[in-house]
Amino acid sequence: MPKEFKLYDLRVTVVSIEGRSVCGLQVGDYFEVKESSKLYIPTGKHFCIYALSAVLPLLPAKQRQLEENDWLERDVLVACPDPDERCIMRIDRIRKRTLNSDELT
């Protein structure tokens, strides 16, 4: 019997940089997480590993539908840990996908 469940694919986009961009990110830069765990960065682009480290712990929760009043369901903004940059990223759900748990670890 298939063990299906649903997850959202996500896009994390830089929405503002209030300081100086030491790592080279610009407003509009993004990455996507698809099919549970696949990270996609547009060709020719990069994403700072420190900004990624700030958002990474929130991604599994944002991939799931949570209770309406859960703060993780409502909140979508994440700040990079570098205080000189003050880079703000937004997590958006871009597609709901049906997966099979037998095909994943």
N, C-alpha and C positions, 0 to 999 in steps of 0.2 A: 504494500500500500504506500503510495507516495506521501511524503511528509512535507506538504506545501505550507508556505507562510509568505507573508508580504513584507517587503522593505522598500523604503524610498531610496532612489538615487539622489545624490546631493551635489550641489554646486556651492563652493565657498569662494566669495568674491571680495576683493579689497574695495571698500566703499569710501574710505577716507584715510588720509595720512596727514596728521596735524603737525608733525615734526619733520625731520629730515629723513629721507628714505635711504638709509645706509646700505640695505640689502638690495636695492634696485627695484623693489616692487613699485607698481604704479596703480592708481585707482583704475579699476576695471580688470586687473589681473585676477585670474581664478584657477581653480582646479576642480575636478569632479571626482566623486566616488560613485562607482557603478557596480552592479552585481555583487553587492555586499562588501567587497574588499578591494576592488580594482581602482587604483589611483590614475587619473588621466590629467596631464598638463598639456596645454596646446603646444604644438610644434614650434620650436624656436623660443619658447618661454621657459621660465623657471619659477619656483616658489620657494621662499626662504624656509629653511628647516626649523628656525626658531618660531616663526609665525605658524607653521604647520604644527609644531609641538603644542601651541596654545589651543588650537582648535581640535586636535586629534581626540582627546578624551570625550568630547561632546558628540562626535559623529555617530557612534552606535546608538545613542539615545535618539538623535534626530532622524535616524533611519526608520524608527518605529513610530507608530501612532500612539501617543500618550494620552493620558487623561486631560480633558479640556483645561482644567485649572492647574495642571502641573507647570511649574515655571519653565521647564525645559521644552514644553510644547509652545509656550508663548515667546520666549526670548530667542533671538536669532543673531545677536551681535556678540562678537568675541574680540578682545584686544590682544595684540601682540605683546609679549613680555618686555620688549625693548622700550624703555620710557622715553628715549630720545626720538623714536619714530612716531609713537602714538598711532600705530596702524590699526584700523578697525576693519574687521571682516564680517560679512553676513553669510549665514548658512541658509540656503534655500532648498526646498524639496523640489526636484524637477521631474520625477517620474515615479510612479508606484509600480513595483515589479514583483512578480510571483516567483519564488525560488523553491528549491527542494532541499531540505536539510541533509538528505543522504548524499548530495553532491558537494557539500561544504564541510569544512572542518570546524 
